[in-house]
């Protein structure tokens, strides 16, 4: 079974994690590193994908500054989303060509990882046709004027989200799973551009505290099962050493190259889906 390194970055700034992903992607394209799954949380940040609409950011610069929320435009596809403490973010850097060259299948399998992890906590998450991510049907209280026998109306709320970028079949970006996320920050945006849907979290659904490390472990386990990878723990320090060794060897070769890497390769560069 092929190895996939799993590395817990803890709480890390979005820009720092984004820069790290790009370094790993370069090394993965050169087969200088195994597949990698980065796990982390971010300080409050709103990101906009390549297809995002600025009007879906509902707060101005002053409000974001007051609330301590950063804003970044990213290379992933899709619209606007929020990341913050209590949300587990997973960034897989996989050689998808060695697994299955199918972007839609890849997105569905990332959803499956979160669906199975939710099931471990007795939460029935599911997909919704035409939408990305995983959703949980919530039974709402009926209106005061309704008869007592009337059942509550079910509306699905979003528990986990997907957003990917794929270049030469190497993946980046990934999934976001709400564990103990402060859901009020989603009010600053129109998630996925869907105005009538809300986000939820595992703790809200269970009405109790949840250990985020346990959730990370479940996500990692199911990720390995679904993608046929042996998940091997590594440290940020070991990862950086591997990247530095590769970059030191690669720099002279890059300087000597007369043409850019993609000039004669017919490279594939695809962005799909949206974290929301």
Backbone as CSV, one residue per row, in Angstrom:
resi,resn,N_x,N_y,N_z,CA_x,CA_y,CA_z,C_x,C_y,C_z
1,UNK,0.846,-1.192,0.000,0.000,0.000,0.000,0.884,1.245,0.000
2,UNK,0.539,2.223,-0.811,1.314,3.460,-0.917,1.188,4.285,0.357
3,UNK,2.287,4.883,0.771,2.307,5.689,1.991,1.775,7.097,1.729
4,UNK,1.067,7.623,2.707,0.670,9.028,2.712,1.069,9.614,4.061
5,UNK,1.889,10.624,4.035,2.306,11.276,5.268,1.165,12.127,5.805
6,UNK,0.888,12.042,7.086,-0.109,12.892,7.703,0.577,13.777,8.733
7,UNK,0.355,15.080,8.607,1.092,16.055,9.407,0.112,17.036,10.020
8,UNK,0.142,17.138,11.338,-0.719,18.066,12.067,0.035,19.374,12.250
9,UNK,-0.440,20.414,11.589,0.211,21.724,11.661,-0.305,22.571,12.819
10,UNK,-1.365,22.101,13.491,-1.949,22.901,14.567,-2.615,24.149,14.012
11,UNK,-2.597,25.221,14.797,-3.166,26.503,14.361,-2.123,27.227,13.529
12,UNK,-2.439,27.497,12.274,-1.480,28.096,11.356,-2.189,29.112,10.475
13,UNK,-1.532,30.216,10.195,-2.103,31.234,9.342,-2.385,30.705,7.946
14,UNK,-3.433,31.233,7.325,-3.827,30.735,6.016,-2.721,30.929,4.982
15,UNK,-2.104,32.105,4.969,-1.068,32.390,3.976,0.120,31.447,4.133
16,UNK,0.488,31.149,5.380,1.608,30.247,5.631,1.278,28.838,5.153
17,UNK,0.060,28.380,5.432,-0.351,27.046,4.987,-0.436,26.977,3.469
18,UNK,-0.891,28.038,2.843,-1.002,28.083,1.388,0.384,27.999,0.743
19,UNK,1.334,28.740,1.296,2.699,28.704,0.777,3.310,27.315,0.944
20,UNK,3.031,26.672,2.077,3.544,25.325,2.316,2.958,24.339,1.320
21,UNK,1.663,24.449,1.050,1.042,23.568,0.059,1.737,23.668,-1.289
22,UNK,2.026,24.888,-1.713,2.652,25.076,-3.023,4.033,24.425,-3.074
23,UNK,4.762,24.487,-1.978,6.078,23.829,-1.934,5.928,22.313,-2.030
24,UNK,4.945,21.769,-1.316,4.735,20.318,-1.350,4.286,19.872,-2.742
25,UNK,3.395,20.655,-3.369,2.929,20.318,-4.717,4.105,20.230,-5.688
26,UNK,5.018,21.188,-5.610,6.188,21.171,-6.493,7.020,19.914,-6.266
27,UNK,7.237,19.563,-4.999,8.006,18.354,-4.684,7.264,17.099,-5.112
28,UNK,5.941,17.109,-4.974,5.162,15.904,-5.347,5.184,15.698,-6.853
29,UNK,5.126,16.770,-7.615,5.198,16.650,-9.066,6.525,16.046,-9.507
30,UNK,7.569,16.296,-8.719,8.900,15.765,-9.034,9.137,14.406,-8.391
31,UNK,8.097,13.849,-7.747,8.224,12.563,-7.034,9.326,12.599,-5.979
32,UNK,9.506,13.777,-5.380,10.513,13.939,-4.342,9.940,13.737,-2.947
33,UNK,8.621,13.495,-2.874,7.958,13.290,-1.585,6.739,12.405,-1.818
34,UNK,6.329,11.705,-0.761,5.130,10.877,-0.852,3.892,11.761,-0.887
35,UNK,2.735,11.133,-1.070,1.479,11.845,-0.870,1.457,12.392,0.553
36,UNK,0.776,13.533,0.728,0.764,14.207,2.025,-0.661,14.638,2.361
37,UNK,-1.045,14.478,3.615,-2.288,15.050,4.127,-1.927,15.999,5.257
38,UNK,-2.119,17.292,5.021,-1.918,18.300,6.063,-3.227,18.500,6.810
39,UNK,-3.158,18.532,8.132,-4.316,18.834,8.972,-3.997,20.077,9.789
40,UNK,-4.966,20.982,9.887,-4.697,22.217,10.615,-5.999,22.927,10.974
41,UNK,-5.850,24.000,11.729,-6.908,24.981,11.935,-6.326,26.337,11.555
42,UNK,-7.186,27.255,11.165,-6.737,28.590,10.802,-7.304,29.631,11.769
43,UNK,-6.558,30.706,12.030,-7.187,31.869,12.650,-8.289,32.384,11.714
44,UNK,-9.161,33.227,12.219,-10.303,33.701,11.430,-9.856,34.248,10.079
45,UNK,-10.412,33.667,9.011,-10.041,34.093,7.664,-11.186,33.812,6.703
46,UNK,-11.381,34.704,5.761,-12.319,34.502,4.665,-11.508,34.417,3.386
47,UNK,-11.815,33.403,2.562,-11.098,33.245,1.302,-12.084,33.259,0.140
48,UNK,-11.604,33.751,-0.973,-12.432,33.809,-2.183,-11.760,33.020,-3.292
49,UNK,-12.501,32.103,-3.889,-11.972,31.304,-4.981,-11.960,32.067,-6.290
50,UNK,-11.443,31.420,-7.322,-11.281,32.082,-8.613,-12.610,32.466,-9.243
51,UNK,-13.680,31.750,-8.893,-14.995,32.048,-9.444,-15.868,32.829,-8.460
52,UNK,-15.265,33.331,-7.401,-16.032,33.983,-6.348,-16.555,35.348,-6.738
53,UNK,-17.653,35.738,-6.102,-18.258,37.047,-6.308,-18.041,37.893,-5.064
54,UNK,-17.444,39.061,-5.248,-17.116,39.901,-4.099,-18.367,40.323,-3.314
55,UNK,-19.528,40.394,-3.990,-20.746,40.775,-3.272,-21.179,39.713,-2.264
56,UNK,-20.610,38.504,-2.340,-20.916,37.469,-1.350,-20.105,37.643,-0.066
57,UNK,-19.211,38.622,-0.067,-18.559,39.054,1.167,-19.402,40.195,1.715
58,UNK,-20.093,39.950,2.820,-21.092,40.894,3.333,-20.504,41.948,4.255
59,UNK,-19.277,41.782,4.697,-18.654,42.713,5.636,-17.576,43.526,4.932
60,UNK,-17.492,44.804,5.304,-16.460,45.669,4.759,-15.136,45.499,5.493
61,UNK,-14.119,46.200,5.005,-12.782,46.075,5.583,-12.759,46.452,7.058
62,UNK,-13.485,47.486,7.435,-13.477,47.924,8.841,-14.060,46.855,9.754
63,UNK,-15.160,46.224,9.318,-15.784,45.184,10.137,-14.846,43.990,10.262
64,UNK,-14.237,43.603,9.156,-13.302,42.474,9.207,-12.135,42.783,10.137
65,UNK,-11.644,43.996,10.068,-10.527,44.388,10.924,-10.938,44.348,12.397
66,UNK,-12.116,44.851,12.698,-12.596,44.861,14.080,-12.762,43.445,14.633
67,UNK,-13.179,42.538,13.790,-13.406,41.151,14.218,-12.162,40.290,14.089
68,UNK,-11.078,40.868,13.574,-9.836,40.118,13.437,-9.889,39.050,12.372
69,UNK,-10.581,39.337,11.271,-10.741,38.373,10.185,-9.905,38.819,8.989
70,UNK,-9.000,37.961,8.528,-8.205,38.250,7.336,-8.994,37.873,6.088
71,UNK,-8.526,38.366,4.942,-9.171,38.048,3.669,-8.103,37.738,2.627
72,UNK,-8.313,36.632,1.866,-7.376,36.249,0.821,-8.126,35.776,-0.415
73,UNK,-7.596,36.090,-1.585,-8.017,35.462,-2.820,-7.126,34.250,-3.059
74,UNK,-7.715,33.153,-3.545,-6.965,31.904,-3.675,-7.076,31.339,-5.087
75,UNK,-6.313,30.277,-5.339,-6.294,29.645,-6.654,-7.353,28.571,-6.820
76,UNK,-8.068,28.239,-5.757,-9.082,27.188,-5.887,-10.271,27.728,-6.680
77,UNK,-11.108,26.814,-7.133,-12.330,27.221,-7.783,-13.367,27.659,-6.756
78,UNK,-14.438,28.262,-7.240,-15.577,28.521,-6.378,-15.666,29.903,-5.791
79,UNK,-16.465,30.004,-4.759,-16.889,31.283,-4.216,-16.185,31.602,-2.897
80,UNK,-16.923,32.178,-1.966,-16.365,32.693,-0.718,-16.642,31.732,0.429
81,UNK,-15.674,31.576,1.331,-15.879,30.740,2.509,-15.152,31.318,3.710
82,UNK,-15.446,30.741,4.860,-14.827,31.143,6.127,-14.106,29.944,6.730
83,UNK,-12.920,30.199,7.304,-12.204,29.227,8.126,-11.902,29.863,9.471
84,UNK,-11.865,29.043,10.512,-11.537,29.580,11.818,-11.269,28.485,12.827
85,UNK,-10.896,28.871,14.039,-10.639,27.891,15.103,-11.851,26.981,15.308
86,UNK,-11.576,25.720,15.592,-12.657,24.755,15.781,-13.088,24.075,14.502
87,UNK,-12.511,24.479,13.383,-12.790,23.848,12.091,-11.536,23.105,11.643
88,UNK,-11.663,21.814,11.405,-10.525,21.034,10.919,-10.433,21.177,9.410
89,UNK,-9.280,21.629,8.954,-9.035,21.780,7.528,-8.035,20.722,7.105
90,UNK,-8.364,19.984,6.051,-7.471,18.966,5.523,-7.024,19.328,4.122
91,UNK,-5.714,19.369,3.917,-5.146,19.673,2.607,-4.415,18.437,2.077
92,UNK,-5.053,17.624,1.240,-4.347,16.487,0.645,-3.537,16.931,-0.570
93,UNK,-2.271,16.550,-0.612,-1.450,16.734,-1.804,-1.167,15.333,-2.333
94,UNK,-1.998,14.908,-3.280,-1.969,13.547,-3.809,-1.594,13.558,-5.286
95,UNK,-0.910,12.512,-5.708,-0.735,12.263,-7.124,-1.969,11.505,-7.606
96,UNK,-2.964,12.247,-8.040,-4.243,11.633,-8.402,-4.108,10.732,-9.633
97,UNK,-3.087,10.972,-10.449,-2.879,10.129,-11.630,-2.605,8.686,-11.242
98,UNK,-2.058,8.481,-10.044,-1.758,7.123,-9.584,-2.959,6.474,-8.903
99,UNK,-4.024,7.239,-8.732,-5.217,6.715,-8.056,-6.373,6.602,-9.047
100,UNK,-6.810,7.753,-9.555,-7.886,7.788,-10.557,-7.959,9.198,-11.131
101,UNK,-7.846,9.311,-12.429,-7.852,10.628,-13.082,-9.289,11.088,-13.283
102,UNK,-9.909,11.523,-12.211,-11.324,11.886,-12.252,-11.570,12.907,-11.151
103,UNK,-11.727,14.158,-11.536,-11.873,15.232,-10.553,-13.173,15.110,-9.773
104,UNK,-14.271,14.819,-10.480,-15.562,14.700,-9.805,-15.535,13.549,-8.806
105,UNK,-14.969,12.420,-9.195,-14.838,11.281,-8.277,-14.028,11.685,-7.052
106,UNK,-12.950,12.418,-7.246,-12.111,12.851,-6.129,-12.906,13.694,-5.134
107,UNK,-13.690,14.630,-5.643,-14.514,15.467,-4.765,-15.520,14.606,-4.003
108,UNK,-16.155,13.681,-4.691,-17.124,12.789,-4.028,-16.461,11.959,-2.934
109,UNK,-15.222,11.532,-3.164,-14.524,10.726,-2.163,-14.115,11.563,-0.951
110,UNK,-13.769,12.827,-1.149,-13.512,13.699,0.000,-14.790,13.877,0.823
111,UNK,-15.912,13.987,0.141,-17.185,14.027,0.857,-17.392,12.743,1.649
112,UNK,-17.051,11.608,1.030,-17.237,10.316,1.694,-16.391,10.220,2.959
113,UNK,-15.189,10.775,2.931,-14.346,10.798,4.133,-15.094,11.471,5.283
114,UNK,-15.698,12.618,5.013,-16.406,13.359,6.072,-17.716,12.683,6.461
115,UNK,-18.387,12.056,5.496,-19.622,11.336,5.806,-19.339,10.181,6.772
116,UNK,-18.279,9.428,6.506,-17.948,8.290,7.374,-17.488,8.762,8.753
117,UNK,-16.719,9.847,8.796,-16.293,10.377,10.093,-17.497,10.846,10.903
118,UNK,-18.461,11.476,10.251,-19.682,11.915,10.934,-20.449,10.725,11.487
119,UNK,-20.520,9.655,10.698,-21.227,8.453,11.130,-20.609,7.872,12.392
120,UNK,-19.289,8.014,12.543,-18.622,7.527,13.750,-19.143,8.218,14.999
121,UNK,-19.712,9.422,14.817,-20.287,10.177,15.941,-21.819,10.135,15.903
122,UNK,-22.343,9.153,15.175,-23.796,8.955,15.049,-24.505,10.162,14.444
123,UNK,-23.830,10.832,13.521,-24.427,11.940,12.776,-24.610,11.477,11.336
124,UNK,-25.846,11.573,10.850,-26.170,11.106,9.497,-25.999,12.252,8.505
125,UNK,-24.784,12.427,8.020,-24.509,13.436,7.005,-24.688,12.816,5.624
126,UNK,-24.993,13.656,4.636,-25.243,13.152,3.284,-24.877,14.216,2.256
127,UNK,-24.853,13.791,1.006,-24.657,14.728,-0.099,-25.995,15.342,-0.487
128,UNK,-25.944,16.455,-1.199,-27.134,17.045,-1.805,-26.887,17.228,-3.288
129,UNK,-27.850,16.837,-4.092,-27.712,16.936,-5.540,-27.437,18.374,-5.962
130,UNK,-26.408,18.541,-6.785,-26.094,19.860,-7.305,-25.279,20.738,-6.385
131,UNK,-24.938,20.228,-5.199,-24.157,21.006,-4.237,-22.937,20.188,-3.801
132,UNK,-21.913,20.894,-3.386,-20.694,20.237,-2.924,-20.636,20.278,-1.403
133,UNK,-20.024,19.249,-0.799,-19.905,19.193,0.648,-20.852,18.180,1.245
134,UNK,-20.950,18.188,2.581,-21.867,17.265,3.257,-22.861,18.065,4.093
135,UNK,-24.069,17.525,4.185,-25.204,18.241,4.767,-25.914,17.351,5.774
136,UNK,-26.520,17.988,6.762,-27.269,17.265,7.797,-28.666,17.870,7.876
137,UNK,-29.681,17.023,7.741,-31.062,17.483,7.815,-31.407,17.838,9.256
138,UNK,-31.901,19.036,9.464,-32.246,19.535,10.794,-33.750,19.689,10.898
139,UNK,-34.340,19.103,11.937,-35.783,19.253,12.146,-36.030,20.537,12.913
140,UNK,-36.668,21.464,12.235,-36.945,22.763,12.840,-38.289,22.750,13.562
141,UNK,-38.420,23.622,14.547,-39.686,23.740,15.262,-40.739,24.322,14.330
142,UNK,-41.964,23.795,14.382,-43.029,24.350,13.541,-43.427,25.739,14.029
143,UNK,-44.064,26.549,13.194,-44.530,27.878,13.619,-45.475,27.777,14.807
144,UNK,-45.573,28.863,15.589,-46.434,28.882,16.766,-47.886,28.596,16.405
145,UNK,-48.288,29.047,15.200,-49.686,28.888,14.805,-50.018,27.487,14.308
146,UNK,-49.012,26.672,14.110,-49.253,25.330,13.567,-49.888,24.430,14.617
147,UNK,-50.591,23.441,14.156,-51.180,22.482,15.077,-50.085,21.649,15.728
148,UNK,-50.340,21.142,16.897,-49.339,20.382,17.638,-48.929,19.111,16.904
149,UNK,-49.835,18.617,16.063,-49.526,17.375,15.354,-48.639,17.614,14.129
150,UNK,-48.451,18.874,13.743,-47.652,19.158,12.556,-46.175,18.912,12.832
151,UNK,-45.514,18.235,11.924,-44.093,17.946,12.084,-43.260,19.150,11.682
152,UNK,-42.076,19.247,12.286,-41.159,20.310,11.921,-40.668,20.134,10.488
153,UNK,-40.278,21.245,9.866,-39.774,21.224,8.498,-38.283,20.926,8.531
154,UNK,-37.857,20.008,7.698,-36.455,19.649,7.663,-35.711,20.511,6.644
155,UNK,-34.599,21.063,7.077,-33.743,21.852,6.188,-32.300,21.422,6.426
156,UNK,-31.569,21.173,5.362,-30.203,20.684,5.506,-29.239,21.834,5.786
157,UNK,-28.378,21.622,6.768,-27.329,22.583,7.082,-25.977,21.955,6.777
158,UNK,-25.012,22.803,6.437,-23.730,22.305,5.947,-22.766,22.041,7.098
159,UNK,-22.257,20.810,7.133,-21.321,20.396,8.168,-19.882,20.392,7.656
160,UNK,-19.707,20.039,6.404,-18.360,19.954,5.844,-18.340,20.437,4.416
161,UNK,-17.201,20.982,4.002,-17.100,21.604,2.695,-15.885,21.083,1.940
162,UNK,-15.920,21.263,0.631,-14.856,20.798,-0.249,-14.416,21.938,-1.154
163,UNK,-13.132,22.042,-1.386,-12.597,22.972,-2.380,-11.248,22.472,-2.843
164,UNK,-11.088,22.233,-4.137,-9.844,21.633,-4.607,-9.253,22.404,-5.774
165,UNK,-7.958,22.234,-5.919,-7.229,22.690,-7.095,-6.363,21.518,-7.545
166,UNK,-6.333,21.270,-8.854,-5.553,20.153,-9.382,-4.695,20.648,-10.539
167,UNK,-3.402,20.421,-10.454,-2.465,20.797,-11.500,-1.586,19.603,-11.842
168,UNK,-1.582,19.206,-13.117,-0.846,18.009,-13.550,-1.204,16.812,-12.676
169,UNK,-2.474,16.750,-12.285,-3.059,15.676,-11.484,-2.504,15.596,-10.063
170,UNK,-1.869,16.664,-9.604,-1.483,16.762,-8.196,-2.468,17.711,-7.513
171,UNK,-3.053,17.247,-6.420,-4.126,17.984,-5.756,-3.583,18.950,-4.710
172,UNK,-4.381,19.981,-4.441,-4.127,20.863,-3.299,-5.469,21.424,-2.829
173,UNK,-5.431,22.265,-1.786,-6.643,22.677,-1.062,-7.321,21.401,-0.557
174,UNK,-8.627,21.400,-0.296,-9.176,20.154,0.226,-10.514,20.281,0.899
175,UNK,-10.568,19.923,2.190,-11.840,19.854,2.907,-11.792,20.682,4.184
176,UNK,-12.980,21.069,4.635,-13.123,21.810,5.888,-14.305,21.234,6.651
177,UNK,-14.073,20.834,7.901,-15.079,20.121,8.691,-15.295,20.867,10.005
178,UNK,-16.542,21.289,10.227,-16.856,22.101,11.409,-17.043,21.227,12.645
179,UNK,-16.135,21.372,13.595,-16.229,20.627,14.847,-16.826,21.517,15.936
180,UNK,-16.104,22.564,16.294,-16.597,23.492,17.323,-16.530,24.928,16.810
181,UNK,-16.686,25.090,15.520,-16.565,26.389,14.859,-17.581,27.382,15.410
182,UNK,-17.154,28.634,15.577,-18.074,29.719,15.937,-18.861,30.073,14.676
183,UNK,-20.070,29.587,14.589,-20.854,29.695,13.358,-21.296,31.119,13.059
184,UNK,-21.175,32.028,14.019,-21.573,33.415,13.775,-20.723,34.060,12.691
185,UNK,-19.497,33.568,12.502,-18.626,34.177,11.498,-19.107,33.893,10.076
186,UNK,-19.922,32.850,9.898,-20.482,32.598,8.577,-21.476,33.688,8.162
187,UNK,-21.943,34.484,9.136,-22.855,35.580,8.813,-22.151,36.696,8.041
188,UNK,-20.839,36.663,7.990,-20.086,37.689,7.272,-20.057,37.442,5.765
189,UNK,-20.539,36.269,5.337,-20.480,35.892,3.930,-21.792,35.238,3.501
190,UNK,-21.907,35.021,2.198,-22.946,34.136,1.656,-22.226,32.852,1.261
191,UNK,-22.208,31.848,2.137,-21.418,30.640,1.858,-21.858,29.967,0.564
192,UNK,-20.905,29.701,-0.307,-21.183,29.041,-1.594,-22.106,29.858,-2.481
193,UNK,-22.416,31.074,-2.062,-23.379,31.856,-2.812,-24.806,31.394,-2.595
194,UNK,-25.047,30.558,-1.566,-26.393,30.038,-1.276,-26.926,30.782,-0.054
195,UNK,-27.802,31.732,-0.295,-28.214,32.647,0.765,-29.139,32.004,1.798
196,UNK,-29.874,30.964,1.415,-30.885,30.412,2.322,-30.411,29.173,3.071
197,UNK,-29.117,28.923,3.100,-28.591,27.775,3.826,-27.614,28.224,4.908
198,UNK,-27.563,27.451,5.982,-26.687,27.780,7.103,-25.652,26.688,7.308
199,UNK,-24.632,27.045,8.047,-23.620,26.066,8.443,-23.971,25.513,9.817
200,UNK,-23.494,24.314,10.092,-23.645,23.719,11.413,-22.304,23.143,11.842
201,UNK,-22.261,22.592,13.035,-21.012,22.000,13.536,-21.332,20.704,14.270
202,UNK,-20.318,19.894,14.450,-20.503,18.624,15.144,-20.963,18.853,16.580
203,UNK,-20.363,19.822,17.252,-20.759,20.092,18.639,-22.192,20.593,18.722
204,UNK,-22.615,21.398,17.787,-24.004,21.873,17.792,-24.962,20.707,17.592
205,UNK,-24.632,19.801,16.690,-25.504,18.669,16.409,-25.586,17.704,17.578
206,UNK,-24.473,17.533,18.298,-24.417,16.568,19.397,-24.752,17.185,20.750
207,UNK,-24.793,18.506,20.796,-25.056,19.234,22.058,-24.065,18.848,23.150
208,UNK,-22.819,18.678,22.760,-21.760,18.371,23.719,-20.402,18.724,23.115
209,UNK,-19.396,18.764,23.962,-18.052,19.041,23.476,-17.485,17.820,22.761
210,UNK,-16.666,18.082,21.759,-16.048,17.001,20.981,-14.548,17.270,20.909
211,UNK,-13.764,16.216,21.099,-12.310,16.326,21.023,-11.899,16.416,19.560
212,UNK,-11.319,17.535,19.152,-10.947,17.728,17.753,-9.882,16.738,17.306
213,UNK,-9.022,16.289,18.242,-8.006,15.307,17.875,-8.641,13.963,17.512
214,UNK,-9.729,13.625,18.206,-10.441,12.392,17.871,-11.048,12.505,16.473
215,UNK,-11.603,13.671,16.162,-12.187,13.875,14.839,-11.110,13.805,13.761
216,UNK,-9.966,14.437,14.011,-8.857,14.379,13.053,-8.430,12.944,12.797
217,UNK,-8.390,12.146,13.884,-8.026,10.745,13.737,-9.012,9.977,12.880
218,UNK,-10.294,10.265,13.064,-11.331,9.588,12.260,-11.219,9.992,10.797
219,UNK,-11.028,11.281,10.537,-10.889,11.747,9.162,-9.677,11.097,8.487
220,UNK,-8.571,11.026,9.223,-7.349,10.435,8.678,-7.546,8.956,8.363
221,UNK,-8.181,8.235,9.287,-8.427,6.805,9.094,-9.247,6.556,7.833
222,UNK,-10.352,7.276,7.686,-11.221,7.063,6.539,-10.571,7.546,5.246
223,UNK,-9.759,8.573,5.331,-9.028,9.038,4.160,-8.134,7.917,3.627
224,UNK,-7.400,7.274,4.521,-6.532,6.176,4.109,-7.309,5.029,3.507
225,UNK,-8.451,4.682,4.112,-9.273,3.583,3.600,-9.788,3.881,2.192
226,UNK,-10.284,5.080,2.005,-10.935,5.426,0.747,-9.936,5.555,-0.399
227,UNK,-8.780,6.139,-0.111,-7.800,6.369,-1.171,-6.715,5.291,-1.231
228,UNK,-6.852,4.249,-0.400,-5.909,3.148,-0.448,-4.509,3.552,-0.050
229,UNK,-4.410,4.334,1.010,-3.122,4.837,1.464,-2.850,4.404,2.902
230,UNK,-1.591,4.047,3.163,-1.164,3.759,4.529,-0.757,5.082,5.166
231,UNK,-1.531,5.525,6.140,-1.314,6.845,6.735,-0.177,6.768,7.750
232,UNK,0.856,7.534,7.498,2.056,7.526,8.332,2.267,8.908,8.937
233,UNK,2.269,8.971,10.263,2.441,10.255,10.937,3.850,10.792,10.713
234,UNK,3.925,12.077,10.470,5.201,12.766,10.367,5.066,14.098,11.090
235,UNK,6.157,14.816,11.216,6.144,16.095,11.933,6.393,17.234,10.955
236,UNK,5.994,18.441,11.307,6.302,19.594,10.445,7.805,19.743,10.200
237,UNK,8.612,19.464,11.208,10.056,19.565,11.050,10.595,18.590,10.016
238,UNK,10.120,17.339,10.066,10.556,16.344,9.085,10.111,16.729,7.682
239,UNK,8.916,17.266,7.575,8.417,17.716,6.275,9.294,18.832,5.715
240,UNK,9.600,19.820,6.546,10.415,20.936,6.081,11.811,20.481,5.666
241,UNK,12.392,19.528,6.396,13.708,19.006,6.026,13.665,18.365,4.642
242,UNK,12.624,17.573,4.383,12.486,16.932,3.077,12.348,17.970,1.971
243,UNK,11.528,18.995,2.217,11.321,20.036,1.213,12.607,20.819,0.952
244,UNK,13.340,21.138,2.023,14.574,21.901,1.868,15.618,21.117,1.082
245,UNK,15.724,19.823,1.342,16.669,18.985,0.599,16.315,18.969,-0.885
246,UNK,15.032,18.812,-1.183,14.601,18.813,-2.577,14.872,20.159,-3.233
247,UNK,14.546,21.246,-2.546,14.692,22.570,-3.131,16.151,22.942,-3.362
248,UNK,17.031,22.500,-2.486,18.455,22.767,-2.671,19.000,22.059,-3.904
249,UNK,18.512,20.844,-4.154,18.939,20.107,-5.333,18.277,20.625,-6.600
250,UNK,17.054,21.098,-6.466,16.287,21.502,-7.646,16.644,22.892,-8.137
251,UNK,17.130,23.764,-7.264,17.396,25.148,-7.653,18.381,25.269,-8.798
252,UNK,19.529,24.590,-8.782,20.451,24.701,-9.920,19.817,24.244,-11.234
253,UNK,19.025,23.196,-11.182,18.385,22.691,-12.393,17.376,23.695,-12.928
254,UNK,16.629,24.357,-12.035,15.653,25.348,-12.478,16.346,26.544,-13.096
255,UNK,17.464,26.949,-12.494,18.188,28.103,-13.027,18.761,27.823,-14.405
256,UNK,19.108,26.562,-14.656,19.715,26.199,-15.930,18.681,25.995,-17.031
257,UNK,17.445,25.807,-16.661,16.411,25.526,-17.657,16.102,26.776,-18.471
258,UNK,16.032,26.625,-19.770,15.755,27.768,-20.639,14.269,28.002,-20.818
259,UNK,13.449,26.952,-20.646,12.018,27.059,-20.866,11.279,26.736,-19.575
260,UNK,10.095,27.341,-19.384,9.298,27.023,-18.204,8.867,25.565,-18.202
261,UNK,8.593,25.054,-17.012,8.305,23.628,-16.833,7.169,23.137,-17.705
262,UNK,6.129,23.985,-17.911,4.924,23.511,-18.562,4.980,23.645,-20.084
263,UNK,6.047,24.215,-20.632,6.053,24.580,-22.039,5.792,23.401,-22.969
264,UNK,6.364,22.237,-22.687,6.269,21.115,-23.628,5.550,19.907,-23.026
265,UNK,4.839,20.125,-21.923,4.268,18.977,-21.228,2.803,18.755,-21.528
266,UNK,2.118,19.771,-22.055,0.674,19.650,-22.203,0.017,19.515,-20.848
267,UNK,0.464,20.316,-19.892,0.056,20.165,-18.493,-1.428,20.408,-18.318
268,UNK,-2.009,19.674,-17.389,-3.400,19.861,-17.018,-3.474,20.704,-15.756
269,UNK,-4.294,21.748,-15.791,-4.457,22.605,-14.625,-5.944,22.823,-14.430
270,UNK,-6.498,22.243,-13.385,-7.938,22.233,-13.194,-8.293,22.744,-11.816
271,UNK,-9.271,23.611,-11.703,-9.814,24.006,-10.410,-11.279,23.632,-10.380
272,UNK,-11.694,22.940,-9.312,-13.085,22.536,-9.190,-13.554,22.730,-7.758
273,UNK,-14.823,22.988,-7.620,-15.542,22.962,-6.346,-15.232,24.159,-5.474
274,UNK,-15.811,24.146,-4.312,-15.753,25.309,-3.440,-15.832,24.883,-2.001
275,UNK,-14.958,25.433,-1.196,-15.112,25.300,0.254,-16.121,26.333,0.687
276,UNK,-17.084,25.954,1.515,-18.069,26.922,1.961,-18.616,26.546,3.327
